[in-house]
């Protein structure tokens, strides 16, 4: 028997004590100053030591009896984290794999849904060191803009052109990796540790107000009046709150930081403040320590909030956010959110309606992320029977209701009616995307889907539909949402009929559907331009500029690639009665590139999109030397000159406020819009 080591009485007493909660930051404790508990605090700001302003808890002495097995488990966990993080960060190289049956005739039909192969360097050497790299296959939906671009480069005979290398070497993006904290890589933290991370009351009130009063449609899963009442009760007894509710609060803080940062004059740079990630980390920490895999109140809502924040900061088309939505969706399904609440009689009327809202937000996010990343939606149409929430405002009902009031008419715009309309359009767009993956699509199936798409669009309430450009003015508060739905509809038309851009039948039906595809692509860019003009003409929109615009980059790239294919078609075959001439199409592409590339402060997505369009313009110019008098590839010497933003009265009136730079700029060519 091993003799036990006797510890002094003082050491034994200290060993049994709980860690003290240290409310002051470390520099203030060292200087014995009064800390106001901000991050950073005022004392550190005055001394320009905001980086060293940290809040910690007193850790108990290290247990020397820790076993080797525990230490190895910790090392293994860290290695797994690093390996996963490296895989998410590693560059993927895209190339088309030629057919094994030999080269095809140039007049043969080309399938648009070739599987995109991407090769990743393997950091782990093989056992015999004979293969320095391994090939990995990454699926990209055939309807994604990358797949359409592959068609264009193949038509130009550039099979060896490495698209990803050109794209990634063209710009450097300051991107942040998708957090893996919900995968279990988070330190255990108690309620006192999380409470110590709260901001001062005034700052907390401000962040909650920024988030809940923003009018953002994707926040409908949070009932504003109810949460604010719970928030007031929380400050009376903070230590009694649940970890899941605290996770939701930290998520609201992070969202509030994002909105405040985007709306404050002179601070709308691309780099978000450190508090954004700080509160997002605390959101994940609280949710993980609450064990989100076990059903409980607020857990799904907090997870959806964490997912939404991750979507806000993932601006470089990574797929990590798609993995995260798979986790959140599975958690929601485990807790029955995909089923209509009438299935669970133990739920109150209020709880059931809020679950419908939460599931609606999750489904819309799923469709949106799938379209953006080129992957399939996680929540495919299945056994779920959850109905849409009623068109009600938060003031129309509350926790005390026993019967829901009648919903408002669908002619009345609200965040609920917009999210329902968005889900309906994204649902049929997803069906179109799935069907278009099967090539070739028969004419009968194409027209069936076209009729369903048109029927869905016609069923959208009138206030949410775009009828003409002249009818939309800056005085209409639903302009941004209306154009968002319009772009979803037009993109679905592009995807449904784009197979006729890569076939060369030349019959009347094929030419008509080709015209529909190109016309839809043109309208997408026009919508983007009109939306930009509305923002410039109405200062009231600056509080909504950040909403939903990152998704439009994917829509505009799809439209740009469709136009590239049409330019190639007009160069190779005789197309009669085309809606736009080759010169007009090239002007639109050139103008699109210039306005993305040379906006006053392009976002990472717009900068990347500009380089992609520039690459395609270069390939088109190289392949079509005989059209040099119509088109010249963009260079530093021939970029079109645009009037600077500072010449706009709205720009000067806002003291150089550039919040609207988050838009994906598209100025239409006058020859096209005229």
VOGU-3710 file (C-alpha; in Angstrom, 3 decimals, decimal comma):
1> xxxxxxxxxx> 0,000/0,000/0,000  1,376/3,361/-1,033  1,779/5,778/1,860  -0,392/8,854/1,555  1,259/12,204/1,678  0,050/14,332/4,573  -0,848/17,909/3,736  -0,645/20,812/6,183  -3,969/21,886/7,602  -3,827/25,217/5,746
11> xxxxxxxxxx> -3,284/23,500/2,408  -6,160/21,085/3,014  -8,469/23,991/3,843  -7,468/25,904/0,730  -7,879/22,786/-1,395  -11,540/22,453/-0,396  -12,394/26,090/-1,064  -14,342/27,039/-4,192  -12,684/29,420/-6,654  -13,390/33,059/-5,873
21> xxxxxxxxxx> -15,168/35,108/-8,527  -12,931/38,042/-9,359  -15,107/40,852/-10,657  -12,266/43,264/-11,466  -9,890/42,879/-14,366  -6,303/41,841/-13,674  -4,670/45,282/-14,244  -7,165/46,953/-11,874  -6,545/44,296/-9,218  -2,799/44,804/-9,532
31> xxxxxxxxxx> -3,152/48,569/-9,174  -5,941/48,289/-6,583  -8,236/50,452/-8,701  -12,005/50,409/-8,914  -12,998/48,573/-12,092  -16,269/49,307/-13,918  -16,280/45,741/-15,351  -16,431/46,788/-18,993  -14,425/45,047/-21,688  -12,084/46,860/-21,853
41> xxxxxxxxxx> -12,650/48,874/-18,685  -12,207/52,642/-18,489  -8,961/52,415/-16,531  -7,335/50,217/-19,174  -8,618/52,460/-21,956  -7,105/55,552/-20,364  -3,766/53,757/-20,096  -4,007/52,309/-23,644  -3,884/48,802/-22,170  -7,153/47,488/-23,569
51> xxxxxxxxxx> -5,420/44,345/-24,834  -4,341/43,354/-21,324  -7,804/43,946/-19,840  -8,810/40,404/-18,903  -11,197/38,894/-16,389  -10,209/35,645/-14,740  -11,218/33,482/-11,843  -8,855/32,273/-9,193  -7,956/28,739/-10,151  -7,419/26,080/-7,504
61> xxxxxxxxxx> -3,910/24,664/-7,219  -3,011/22,042/-9,796  -3,699/18,513/-8,689  -0,373/16,717/-8,829  -2,131/13,379/-8,767  -3,512/13,882/-12,267  -3,072/10,611/-14,118  -1,135/10,184/-17,329  -4,294/8,927/-19,021  -6,096/12,208/-18,321
71> xxxxxxxxxx> -3,224/14,221/-19,723  -3,074/12,086/-22,858  -6,831/12,512/-23,358  -6,403/16,276/-23,177  -3,563/16,208/-25,711  -5,633/14,001/-28,019  -8,528/16,441/-27,828  -6,278/19,356/-28,715  -4,775/17,473/-31,650  -8,248/16,635/-32,953
81> xxxxxxxxxx> -9,211/20,295/-32,691  -6,101/21,419/-34,580  -6,616/18,788/-37,271  -10,237/19,825/-37,819  -9,366/23,512/-37,830  -6,586/22,906/-40,352  -8,917/21,051/-42,688  -11,379/23,936/-42,577  -8,626/26,456/-43,328  -6,797/24,513/-46,036
91> xxxxxxxxxx> -7,225/25,723/-49,587  -9,209/23,552/-51,963  -8,101/23,366/-55,600  -10,898/22,901/-58,131  -10,499/21,249/-61,462  -12,716/19,369/-63,904  -11,775/15,763/-64,554  -11,914/14,933/-68,278  -14,048/12,050/-69,402  -12,309/8,698/-69,544
101> xxxxxxxxxx> -13,953/7,912/-72,877  -11,843/10,476/-74,703  -12,587/13,971/-75,995  -16,130/14,745/-77,072  -17,157/16,456/-80,229  -17,638/20,190/-79,779  -21,228/19,879/-80,963  -22,155/17,252/-78,380  -24,252/18,148/-75,352  -22,209/18,893/-72,269
111> xxxxxxxxxx> -23,546/17,888/-68,887  -23,566/20,785/-66,411  -23,459/18,533/-63,384  -19,960/17,096/-63,572  -18,721/16,249/-60,126  -16,195/18,842/-59,048  -12,996/17,260/-57,808  -10,826/19,160/-55,400  -7,378/18,014/-54,384  -6,094/18,609/-50,880
121> xxxxxxxxxx> -2,497/18,220/-49,828  -2,233/15,551/-47,180  -0,204/16,749/-44,204  0,176/13,215/-42,899  2,885/11,298/-44,820  1,920/7,852/-45,993  3,518/4,741/-44,615  5,819/4,269/-47,604  6,134/7,973/-48,477  5,390/7,095/-52,107
131> xxxxxxxxxx> 2,391/9,390/-52,543  3,055/12,991/-51,485  -0,571/14,044/-51,868  -4,008/12,448/-51,861  -7,050/13,354/-53,913  -10,255/14,298/-52,129  -13,639/14,711/-53,777  -15,826/17,597/-52,676  -19,422/17,740/-53,886  -20,688/21,012/-55,318
141> xxxxxxxxxx> -24,280/21,213/-56,445  -24,430/21,425/-60,260  -26,581/24,543/-59,947  -23,925/26,443/-57,986  -22,091/29,258/-59,771  -18,808/27,329/-59,545  -20,292/24,508/-61,640  -21,603/26,999/-64,203  -18,151/28,572/-64,364  -16,672/25,134/-65,006
151> xxxxxxxxxx> -18,973/24,853/-68,033  -17,739/28,190/-69,322  -14,038/27,371/-68,902  -14,581/23,991/-70,571  -16,315/25,651/-73,522  -13,325/27,961/-73,824  -11,019/24,945/-73,990  -9,276/25,769/-70,704  -9,621/22,405/-68,986  -6,320/22,882/-67,196
161> xxxxxxxxxx> -7,276/26,266/-65,811  -7,087/26,155/-62,013  -10,004/28,331/-60,972  -9,356/28,166/-57,246  -5,689/29,053/-57,609  -6,555/32,176/-59,583  -9,275/33,109/-57,151  -7,267/32,590/-53,985  -4,079/34,176/-55,251  -5,921/37,247/-56,474
171> xxxxxxxxxx> -6,939/38,547/-53,058  -6,195/38,023/-49,427  -9,282/37,701/-47,275  -9,212/38,411/-43,570  -11,504/35,553/-42,662  -12,415/34,038/-39,349  -12,783/30,271/-38,996  -16,142/28,840/-38,102  -16,141/28,119/-34,400  -15,913/24,497/-33,334
181> xxxxxxxxxx> -17,050/25,172/-29,795  -20,360/23,380/-30,248  -18,400/20,264/-31,235  -17,212/19,988/-27,631  -14,001/22,026/-27,752  -14,897/24,326/-24,894  -13,731/24,625/-21,339  -16,148/23,834/-18,568  -17,507/26,966/-16,953  -19,878/27,522/-14,082
191> xxxxxxxxxx> -22,592/30,107/-13,749  -20,278/32,438/-11,818  -17,662/32,371/-14,573  -20,262/33,336/-17,151  -21,812/36,030/-14,985  -18,372/37,570/-14,543  -18,215/38,006/-18,337  -21,377/40,124/-18,473  -20,965/43,746/-19,552  -22,052/46,642/-17,375
201> xxxxxxxxxx> -25,816/47,060/-17,123  -25,950/50,146/-19,349  -23,913/48,436/-22,056  -26,027/45,294/-21,782  -29,239/47,297/-22,155  -27,849/49,008/-25,239  -26,822/45,749/-26,941  -30,181/44,103/-26,234  -31,939/47,123/-27,701  -29,743/47,129/-30,816
211> xxxxxxxxxx> -30,559/43,483/-31,462  -34,240/43,166/-30,591  -35,263/46,568/-31,976  -33,446/46,079/-35,288  -36,486/44,702/-37,107  -34,421/41,807/-38,465  -36,810/39,122/-39,821  -34,573/36,222/-38,763  -35,059/37,190/-35,088  -38,737/36,244/-35,045
221> xxxxxxxxxx> -37,902/33,223/-32,860  -37,336/35,659/-29,970  -40,537/37,188/-28,590  -39,373/40,707/-27,801  -41,754/41,688/-24,962  -41,367/38,330/-23,208  -37,586/38,295/-23,402  -37,324/41,878/-22,168  -39,492/41,000/-19,163  -37,288/37,986/-18,421
231> xxxxxxxxxx> -34,248/40,210/-18,884  -35,451/42,598/-16,169  -36,062/39,693/-13,791  -32,613/38,316/-14,567  -30,855/41,354/-13,147  -32,726/40,947/-9,864  -31,254/37,477/-9,299  -28,605/36,641/-11,930  -27,339/33,459/-10,277  -30,716/31,705/-10,575
241> xxxxxxxxxx> -30,920/31,895/-14,368  -30,559/28,788/-16,526  -27,438/28,308/-18,628  -29,546/27,971/-21,794  -31,201/31,364/-21,234  -27,805/32,875/-20,464  -26,503/31,438/-23,738  -29,345/33,153/-25,580  -28,482/36,420/-23,828  -24,832/36,219/-24,878
251> xxxxxxxxxx> -25,960/35,494/-28,433  -28,101/38,633/-28,367  -25,104/40,583/-27,052  -22,975/39,363/-29,962  -25,677/40,208/-32,490  -26,072/43,633/-30,882  -22,335/44,274/-31,231  -22,551/43,394/-34,926  -25,488/45,724/-35,597  -24,035/48,560/-33,527
261> xxxxxxxxxx> -20,740/48,223/-35,354  -22,388/48,353/-38,782  -24,617/51,309/-37,967  -22,112/53,572/-36,226  -20,628/56,264/-38,458  -16,941/55,743/-39,147  -16,722/52,233/-37,637  -18,200/50,060/-40,378  -14,854/48,525/-41,356  -14,749/44,843/-42,230
271> xxxxxxxxxx> -12,984/43,811/-39,018  -15,493/43,317/-36,224  -14,620/44,302/-32,645  -13,221/41,655/-30,322  -16,357/41,727/-28,192  -18,274/40,138/-31,081  -16,244/36,931/-30,807  -16,031/37,248/-27,022  -19,809/37,140/-26,524  -20,195/34,514/-29,237
281> xxxxxxxxxx> -17,705/32,348/-27,363  -19,662/32,787/-24,149  -22,854/31,859/-26,012  -21,279/28,551/-27,065  -19,744/27,994/-23,624  -23,054/28,422/-21,822  -24,920/26,274/-24,348  -22,350/23,473/-24,213  -22,266/23,439/-20,415  -26,072/23,318/-20,453
291> xxxxxxxxxx> -25,735/20,060/-22,458  -27,771/21,109/-25,466  -28,232/17,480/-26,525  -30,750/17,002/-23,698  -34,173/18,577/-24,376  -34,789/21,777/-22,486  -36,216/25,242/-22,811  -34,285/27,926/-24,737  -31,669/25,454/-25,986  -32,793/25,361/-29,612
301> xxxxxxxxxx> -33,412/29,112/-29,624  -29,891/29,732/-28,296  -28,425/27,298/-30,846  -30,254/29,060/-33,696  -28,928/32,370/-32,398  -25,396/30,977/-32,353  -25,879/29,671/-35,888  -27,120/33,036/-37,116  -24,135/34,835/-35,620  -21,844/32,332/-37,307
311> xxxxxxxxxx> -23,551/33,067/-40,619  -22,987/36,801/-40,125  -19,228/36,424/-39,756  -18,684/33,649/-42,342  -18,178/35,834/-45,399  -15,860/33,741/-47,546  -18,144/30,929/-48,764  -16,835/28,270/-46,374  -18,803/25,102/-45,747  -18,145/24,956/-42,000
321> xxxxxxxxxx> -21,391/26,839/-41,368  -23,227/24,055/-43,232  -21,769/21,499/-40,823  -22,905/23,650/-37,919  -26,478/23,859/-39,192  -26,527/20,072/-39,346  -25,846/19,934/-35,612  -28,426/22,592/-34,768  -31,048/20,958/-36,990  -30,503/17,588/-35,355
331> xxxxxxxxxx> -30,887/19,155/-31,912  -34,164/20,763/-33,018  -35,465/17,477/-34,430  -34,575/15,637/-31,223  -36,740/18,160/-29,361  -39,599/17,803/-31,852  -39,489/21,225/-33,479  -40,137/19,664/-36,895  -43,520/18,418/-35,694  -46,522/20,672/-35,268
341> xxxxxxxxxx> -46,939/21,698/-31,607  -50,485/20,313/-31,484  -48,752/16,929/-31,209  -47,546/17,889/-27,729  -50,474/18,814/-25,459  -48,117/19,745/-22,622  -46,998/22,831/-24,560  -48,850/26,093/-24,067  -50,337/27,966/-27,006  -47,604/30,574/-26,758
351> xxxxxxxxxx> -44,790/28,017/-26,629  -46,223/26,177/-29,620  -46,371/29,307/-31,755  -42,801/30,267/-30,849  -41,621/26,767/-31,792  -43,228/27,240/-35,224  -41,311/30,493/-35,618  -38,034/28,894/-34,552  -38,400/26,013/-36,998  -39,256/28,457/-39,804
361> xxxxxxxxxx> -36,069/30,450/-39,146  -34,002/27,256/-39,102  -35,450/26,010/-42,405  -34,872/29,370/-44,116  -31,278/29,450/-42,856  -30,787/25,895/-44,101  -31,996/26,719/-47,620  -29,983/29,938/-47,687  -26,736/28,285/-46,595  -27,262/25,436/-49,074
371> xxxxxxxxxx> -27,641/27,858/-51,981  -24,621/29,806/-50,849  -22,244/26,873/-50,342  -23,439/24,647/-53,189  -24,377/21,822/-50,817  -27,683/20,081/-50,225  -30,072/21,314/-47,523  -29,882/19,428/-44,241  -33,623/19,491/-43,569  -34,893/17,754/-46,679
381> xxxxxxxxxx> -38,633/17,406/-47,120  -39,546/14,511/-44,844  -41,833/13,452/-42,004  -42,038/16,901/-40,412  -45,487/18,463/-40,356  -44,828/21,782/-38,635  -47,144/24,450/-40,016  -46,230/28,049/-40,652  -46,694/30,495/-37,779  -49,549/32,950/-37,959
391> xxxxxxxxxx> -49,020/36,439/-39,290  -48,979/38,080/-35,868  -46,914/40,830/-34,316  -45,247/40,286/-30,956  -47,750/42,668/-29,373  -50,669/40,524/-30,582  -50,051/37,649/-28,155  -48,005/36,614/-25,136  -47,397/33,787/-22,636  -50,793/34,274/-20,993
401> xxxxxxxxxx> -52,930/33,625/-24,082  -54,954/30,435/-24,274  -56,194/30,958/-27,843  -54,210/32,606/-30,601  -55,893/35,679/-32,108  -56,832/35,683/-35,802  -53,829/36,385/-37,983  -53,416/39,640/-39,823  -54,239/39,729/-43,568  -51,435/38,689/-45,902
411> xxxxxxxxxx> -51,601/42,091/-47,550  -50,101/43,548/-44,374  -46,321/43,312/-44,386  -44,580/41,878/-41,346  -41,479/39,865/-40,556  -43,598/36,718/-40,224  -45,233/37,074/-43,640  -41,846/37,798/-45,217  -40,207/34,729/-43,666  -43,132/32,544/-44,757
421> xxxxxxxxxx> -42,892/33,892/-48,309  -39,119/33,356/-48,250  -39,536/29,740/-47,140  -42,055/29,101/-49,915  -39,768/30,536/-52,599  -36,662/28,797/-51,261  -38,535/25,496/-51,070  -39,527/25,493/-54,738  -36,079/26,851/-55,664  -34,527/23,893/-53,852
431> xxxxxxxxxx> -36,734/21,484/-55,820  -35,655/23,175/-59,041  -32,011/22,854/-58,025  -32,405/19,156/-57,250  -34,187/18,474/-60,542  -31,646/20,463/-62,559  -28,926/18,207/-61,172  -30,324/15,383/-63,304  -29,079/16,120/-66,819  -30,631/16,277/-69,309
441> xxxxxxxxxx> -33,959/17,488/-67,934  -36,841/16,603/-70,223  -38,947/19,384/-71,672  -42,043/17,999/-69,931  -40,341/18,023/-66,527  -38,927/21,474/-67,191  -42,330/22,934/-67,991  -43,897/21,199/-64,990  -41,358/22,792/-62,652  -41,701/26,094/-64,478
451> xxxxxxxxxx> -45,464/26,074/-63,911  -44,995/25,272/-60,214  -42,381/28,005/-59,866  -44,661/30,560/-61,504  -47,608/29,419/-59,373  -45,583/29,794/-56,177  -44,420/33,251/-57,210  -47,980/34,314/-58,045  -49,170/33,089/-54,629  -46,683/35,307/-52,812
461> xxxxxxxxxx> -48,616/38,220/-51,250  -48,653/41,255/-53,504  -46,628/43,507/-51,150  -43,660/41,118/-51,458  -43,500/40,893/-55,260  -41,528/43,069/-57,670  -43,655/44,226/-60,582  -41,466/46,861/-62,205  -38,449/48,928/-61,317  -40,347/52,202/-61,453
471> xxxxxxxxxx> -42,931/51,102/-58,870  -40,360/50,581/-56,147  -39,367/53,698/-54,256  -37,231/54,478/-51,258  -40,337/55,256/-49,214  -41,404/51,621/-49,099  -40,099/49,901/-45,959  -40,249/46,433/-47,542  -37,978/47,218/-50,492  -35,006/45,159/-49,343
481> xxxxxxxxxx> -37,117/42,088/-48,597  -39,054/42,476/-51,848  -35,907/42,452/-53,950  -34,526/39,544/-51,947  -37,553/37,454/-52,896  -37,341/38,656/-56,484  -33,717/37,565/-56,764  -34,603/34,134/-55,368  -37,316/33,762/-58,004  -35,104/34,914/-60,873
491> xxxxxxxxxx> -32,217/32,689/-59,768  -34,535/29,667/-59,791  -35,512/30,523/-63,385  -31,824/30,724/-64,309  -31,075/27,331/-62,811  -34,131/25,652/-64,328  -33,368/26,724/-67,900  -29,595/26,974/-67,876  -29,160/23,550/-69,512  -30,173/25,232/-72,761
501> xxxxxxxxxx> -27,037/27,367/-72,530  -24,816/24,292/-72,828  -26,851/22,501/-75,496  -26,901/23,517/-79,127  -30,198/22,199/-80,447  -31,178/25,495/-82,024  -34,916/24,729/-82,063  -37,563/27,263/-81,140  -38,273/25,865/-77,659  -34,596/25,749/-76,746
511> xxxxxxxxxx> -34,022/29,323/-77,903  -37,067/30,531/-75,978  -35,901/28,916/-72,746  -32,387/30,233/-73,324  -33,910/33,714/-73,577  -35,723/33,204/-70,245  -32,482/32,152/-68,568  -30,470/35,126/-69,835  -33,278/37,570/-69,089  -33,475/36,317/-65,495
521> xxxxxxxxxx> -29,719/36,750/-65,084  -29,971/40,305/-66,351  -32,795/41,065/-63,929  -30,788/39,793/-60,964  -28,101/42,376/-61,647  -30,753/45,041/-62,204  -32,407/44,179/-58,883  -29,078/44,583/-57,172  -28,558/47,955/-58,786  -32,061/49,184/-57,985
531> xxxxxxxxxx> -31,700/48,079/-54,394  -28,494/50,073/-54,147  -30,163/53,172/-55,558  -33,015/52,887/-53,053  -30,554/52,775/-50,178  -28,721/55,851/-51,446  -31,944/57,824/-51,832  -33,382/56,996/-48,408  -31,385/57,357/-45,163  -34,031/55,329/-43,333
541> xxxxxxxxxx> -32,572/52,158/-44,855  -29,216/52,398/-43,140  -30,610/50,453/-40,180  -31,479/47,572/-42,525  -28,572/47,604/-44,949  -26,832/44,626/-43,385  -29,841/42,330/-43,670  -29,542/39,354/-45,988  -27,157/40,890/-48,516  -24,337/38,347/-48,269
551> xxxxxxxxxx> -26,549/35,764/-49,979  -26,969/38,012/-53,011  -23,302/37,592/-53,945  -24,019/33,961/-54,847  -27,091/35,020/-56,840  -25,128/37,669/-58,738  -22,253/35,286/-59,466  -24,780/32,797/-60,835  -26,171/35,536/-63,070  -22,683/36,589/-64,179
561> xxxxxxxxxx> -21,710/33,020/-65,095  -24,941/32,593/-67,071  -24,125/35,724/-69,046  -20,600/34,403/-69,676  -22,081/31,247/-71,190  -24,405/33,321/-73,349  -21,447/35,346/-74,637  -19,709/32,100/-75,584  -22,854/30,816/-77,300  -23,228/33,977/-79,368
571> xxxxxxxxxx> -19,582/33,647/-80,425  -19,875/29,993/-81,461  -23,329/29,653/-82,971  -25,838/31,837/-84,756  -28,535/32,815/-82,259  -31,379/34,750/-83,759  -33,552/37,242/-81,893  -31,338/37,364/-78,836  -32,570/39,771/-76,168  -29,117/41,280/-75,603
581> xxxxxxxxxx> -26,224/41,656/-77,994  -22,805/40,300/-77,212  -21,471/43,818/-76,741  -24,196/44,671/-74,212  -23,518/41,490/-72,258  -19,803/42,223/-72,096  -20,494/45,785/-71,010  -22,665/44,478/-68,195  -19,943/42,071/-67,056  -17,253/44,748/-67,256
591> xxxxxxxxxx> -19,345/47,243/-65,319  -20,226/44,621/-62,738  -16,552/43,822/-62,225  -15,549/47,474/-61,936  -18,212/48,421/-59,427  -17,475/45,398/-57,238  -13,727/45,859/-57,419  -13,499/49,608/-57,003  -16,193/50,401/-54,483  -14,949/52,624/-51,670
601> xxxxxxxxxx> -14,414/49,649/-49,368  -15,306/46,245/-50,868  -16,247/43,423/-48,548  -14,264/40,157/-48,781  -17,084/38,564/-50,762  -17,396/41,399/-53,279  -13,615/41,509/-53,752  -13,543/37,778/-54,425  -16,530/38,026/-56,778  -14,850/40,856/-58,684
611> xxxxxxxxxx> -11,737/38,764/-59,249  -13,821/35,808/-60,442  -15,616/37,991/-63,000  -12,287/39,540/-64,057  -10,855/36,075/-64,648  -13,833/35,126/-66,822  -13,555/38,370/-68,778  -9,885/37,630/-69,393  -10,711/34,143/-70,692  -13,464/35,513/-72,918
621> xxxxxxxxxx> -11,126/38,148/-74,345  -8,407/35,560/-74,974  -10,838/33,229/-76,736  -12,479/35,911/-78,842  -9,693/38,036/-80,351  -11,871/38,743/-83,357  -14,235/40,743/-81,107  -11,510/42,958/-79,672  -13,180/46,064/-81,070  -16,284/45,306/-79,003
631> xxxxxxxxxx> -14,609/44,413/-75,760  -11,372/44,894/-73,895  -10,521/42,947/-70,756  -10,358/45,102/-67,603  -6,900/46,352/-66,712  -5,582/49,155/-64,590  -5,665/51,412/-67,651  -9,124/50,767/-69,068  -11,353/50,352/-66,019  -14,467/52,493/-66,501
641> xxxxxxxxxx> -14,436/55,678/-64,474  -17,350/56,129/-62,087  -18,379/59,128/-60,100  -16,916/58,768/-56,588  -19,272/58,028/-53,732  -18,354/61,310/-52,081  -20,204/63,130/-54,876  -23,537/61,711/-53,737  -25,429/64,119/-51,419  -26,488/61,248/-49,146
651> xxxxxxxxxx> -22,863/60,203/-48,676  -21,819/63,697/-47,589  -24,870/64,191/-45,397  -23,954/61,130/-43,343  -20,388/62,388/-42,688  -18,742/59,669/-44,765  -21,016/57,006/-43,344  -20,370/53,957/-45,513  -22,642/51,375/-43,965  -24,163/50,675/-47,367
661> xxxxxxxxxx> -20,763/49,468/-48,610  -21,920/46,044/-47,425  -24,083/45,885/-50,535  -22,747/43,888/-53,439  -22,462/46,777/-55,890  -23,883/46,432/-59,394  -24,312/49,534/-61,530  -26,280/48,601/-64,664  -25,196/49,700/-68,101  -27,385/52,527/-69,384
671> xxxx> -27,577/50,877/-72,780  -29,162/47,830/-71,172  -31,554/49,481/-68,742  -32,583/52,171/-71,152
//
